[in-house]
Structure formats: structure tokens, C-alpha cells
Amino acid sequence: MVYLTRVEHFNAAHKLYNPAWDEARNEEVFGKCANQNWHGHNYELYVTVKGDPDPDTGFVFDVKRLSTLIREQVVEKLDHRNLNMDVDFMQGKMCSTENLAIAIWKELQPALPASVQLHCIKLYETPRIYVEYFGE
């Protein structure tokens, strides 16, 4: 089994805020991330697929095609958007990086051919904070 990773980048704004809580509780739990005027991140998205290399090409999957799929299914929907307001697949969800990684998985999985499996979504919110999701 060979693992292939493609890295993409997008910028997006969001706010972490639970409407069932008052302002004080939201500020206590989410701090600056509950800012009424939103805040943004420069996200780094690592998409890892796995499979056996094709005997004719030596590829697990064509990286140009993988990049196109990621851009069309995910990046174009997220880049320079407000995750809370503009992204259909994030509607009704807390826009944490954890939930965003799961949603990205759900957007990409059906677009991949049967010859390759999605292995991991690694999403960096900052250079020191990232989440990994393995589809569990």
C-alpha cells in the first residue's frame, strides 16, 4: 500500500459561538474565536490517498487529477469564504477545525474513484495547530 499526499491552501473566516450560551460562556470557552466580527485563518490542507501503484503508470493516483478534485470539491467552496455563512456543507455545524476536517472528508470521498481510498485529511489551522481525520 502506498500513501500519496497533496497539499492545498485556502483562506477562510469563521466564528466559534454556541447560540445556546450567553456571551460570557462563549467568551470563556472560545475566547477570541467568539469575536462578533469573525476571524480568519490561512489553512493548509493535506489530503492523503492510498492504493497500489498502477502497473502501467506507476501512480497510486494522478496528482494533477487529485489536485483538481480537491480544488473543485473543497477549495473553491472554502477559499475566501465565511465558513459559518457561505459554505453549504458547514451549515448548522460548529465551524471548528475538527468539524471542518470531517466535512472535507465527506465532500471528497464520493468524488474519488474506487481504485483509490481516502486515508487522511490533515488540516492546519495555524502552523502549530492541526487536526487529522481518518474517516472513523
N, C-alpha and C positions, 0 to 999 in steps of 0.2 A: 504494500500500500504506500503510495506517495502522496504527500501533502503539498499543495500549491497555494500560496497566499498572494493576493492582490491588495494593494493599499490604495485607498482613495481618500479624498479630503472634502469636507464641507463645513460651512459656517452656518450656525443657526442660533436663534434666541429661544429662551423658554423661561418659565417661572415655575417654581415648586411651591404649590399652595393648595391646601386642603380646604375647600369651601365649607366643610362641616365644622371647622375650627375657627376660633376668633383670631384676630390679628396677632395677639400676644403669643398664642400657641404656635401659630405658623412661624412667627419670627424666632421663637425658642427652638423649634425643630429644624427649620430650613435656613435660618439666618439670612444672609444677603441674597440667597437664592429665591427668597419670597418677595423680592423687590417688586413693587407695583408696576414699575416701568420696565420690567423684564431684565434679562442679562444674556450675554451671548458667549459662545464657545467656538473655538476652531477645532472641530472634531477630526480625528484621524480614524478611519475605518479600515480594519484588516478583515478581509474575507478569505477564509481558508476552505478549500475544497479538497476532497480526497478521492483517489481511484487508482487504477492501474494504468500505466502508460500505454497508449495506443501503439500497436506494433508497427504501423505504417508511419506515424509522425513522431513517436516518442513522447508525445504530450499526454498529460493527465487530462488537460482541457486547454483549448486555445486561449491564451491570456488576453488577446485582443477581444475575443468574444466575451470573456468573463468581465473585462473592464466595461464593455458596452452594456452588458446585463446589469451590472452594479449601478452604472450611471443612470440607465433608463428606469430601473425598478426602484432605486433608492435615492441617489444623489440629486437628481433633478427634482425630486419631490421634497427634499430637505434643505438644499443649499439656499442660503439667504432667506429662510422662512422662519416664521414663529411656530415652533413645534406645537404649542398649545392651541393655536388658532388656525393655522394654514395647512396642516398635514392631516389628511383624511384618516390615515391609519393610526394616528395618535389621539384622535378624538375620544373623549371620555376616559382617558388614561392619565395617571400622574406621569408627567414628562421627565421622569428620572432617566439617567443614562442606562440603568438596568432595564427599564421598560422599553426604551428605545432600541436596545440591542435585540430584545425578543421580537419586537415589531419588525425590525430589519430582517431578521431570520425569516419571519412569516411572509415577507414580501419577496425575498429571494428564492426560497425553497421551491415554490411551484414553477419558477422560471428556468430552473436548471434541468438539463436532460438527464435521463435515467443512467447514463454512463458515468456520471459523477455525483458524489454526495457532498452536501454542505457539512463541513466538520465543525467550524467555529466562526463566530462573529466576535471580534475583539474591537472594542470601541473606546478610544481615548477621548475623555472629556477635557483633560489638561495633560501636560507631559507627565504628571505624577499620579493621575487618577484614571483608571480604565476598568472596564468590565469585560468578562468573557462569557459567552453563552454557547452551549453545545447542543441546544435543541432538546433539552430534557424537560 
